[in-house]
Amino acid sequence: MNNKGQVLVLFVLILPIFLLLAYFVYNELTLYGEKKNQEDLTSSLCKYYKKGTSIKELEELALKNDKDISIKIENEENNIKKTLVKEIDDLLNKKNKIKTEIKCE
């Protein structure tokens, strides 16, 4: 018996599923990595704020670290709230927004 046709059909059916799975794993890992980078950046900005750095300097530091983010810093009675938002394109040019908020006291 010749099984070449069966293997080809099986390959053609499984390949798209494998590629789709690889795409989702890559996309989720990319988003997770960017989220961790934003969390690290916001915690670093809190440390700088506690040392007495001005809000304008904090914005400049954040933009120096990552030019693709939008940053919003709100000042409320010696506490500041930082919001970082970044849009990331995935392999299919789908826009994903990553938003990180932290309150420094």
C-alpha positions in Angstrom: 0.0 0.0 0.0 1.0 3.6 -0.7 0.5 6.0 2.2 2.0 9.1 0.6 -1.4 10.6 -0.2 -2.6 10.1 3.4 0.5 11.8 4.9 0.1 14.8 2.5 -3.6 15.3 3.5 -2.7 15.0 7.2 0.1 17.5 6.7 -2.2 20.0 4.9 -4.8 19.7 7.6 -2.4 20.0 10.6 -0.1 22.8 9.2 -2.6 25.7 9.5 -3.5 24.6 13.0 0.1 24.5 14.0 0.8 28.0 12.4 -2.3 29.4 14.2 -1.1 28.0 17.5 2.4 29.5 17.0 0.9 32.9 16.1 -1.2 33.0 19.3 1.8 31.9 21.5 4.1 34.5 19.9 1.4 37.3 20.3 0.7 36.5 23.9 4.4 36.3 24.8 5.0 39.7 23.1 2.1 41.3 24.9 3.2 39.8 28.2 6.8 41.1 27.8 5.6 44.6 26.9 3.3 44.6 29.9 6.2 43.6 32.2 8.4 46.4 30.7 5.6 49.0 31.4 5.2 47.7 35.0 9.0 48.0 35.5 9.0 51.5 34.0 6.1 52.7 36.2 7.7 51.3 39.4 11.0 53.0 38.4 9.2 56.3 37.9 7.7 55.9 41.4 11.1 55.6 42.9 12.3 58.7 41.0 9.2 60.6 42.2 9.9 59.6 45.8 13.4 61.0 45.4 12.0 64.4 44.4 12.0 64.3 40.6 9.5 66.7 39.1 6.6 65.5 37.0 8.0 67.0 33.8 11.3 65.1 34.3 9.3 61.9 34.9 7.6 62.3 31.6 10.9 62.9 29.9 12.4 59.8 31.5 9.5 57.7 30.4 9.6 58.9 26.8 13.4 58.5 26.7 12.9 54.9 27.8 10.1 54.1 25.3 9.2 56.6 22.5 6.0 54.7 21.5 4.1 55.2 24.8 1.7 57.9 25.8 2.0 58.9 29.4 -0.4 60.7 31.7 0.6 61.8 35.2 -2.0 63.2 37.5 -1.0 64.9 40.8 -3.3 64.5 43.8 -2.1 65.8 47.2 1.4 64.4 47.2 0.3 61.3 45.4 0.6 60.8 41.7 -1.1 58.4 39.4 0.8 57.3 36.3 -0.9 55.8 33.3 1.1 54.4 30.4 -0.5 53.3 27.2 1.2 51.6 24.3 -0.2 50.3 21.0 1.5 47.3 19.5 0.9 45.8 16.1 1.0 42.0 16.0 1.9 39.8 13.0 -1.6 40.4 11.4 -1.4 44.2 11.9 -4.0 44.0 14.6 -3.6 46.9 17.2 -3.3 45.8 20.8 -3.3 48.3 23.6 -1.4 47.8 26.8 -2.4 50.0 29.7 -0.6 50.2 33.0 -1.7 52.4 35.9 0.2 52.8 39.2 -0.4 55.1 42.1 2.7 56.4 44.0 2.2 57.5 47.6 
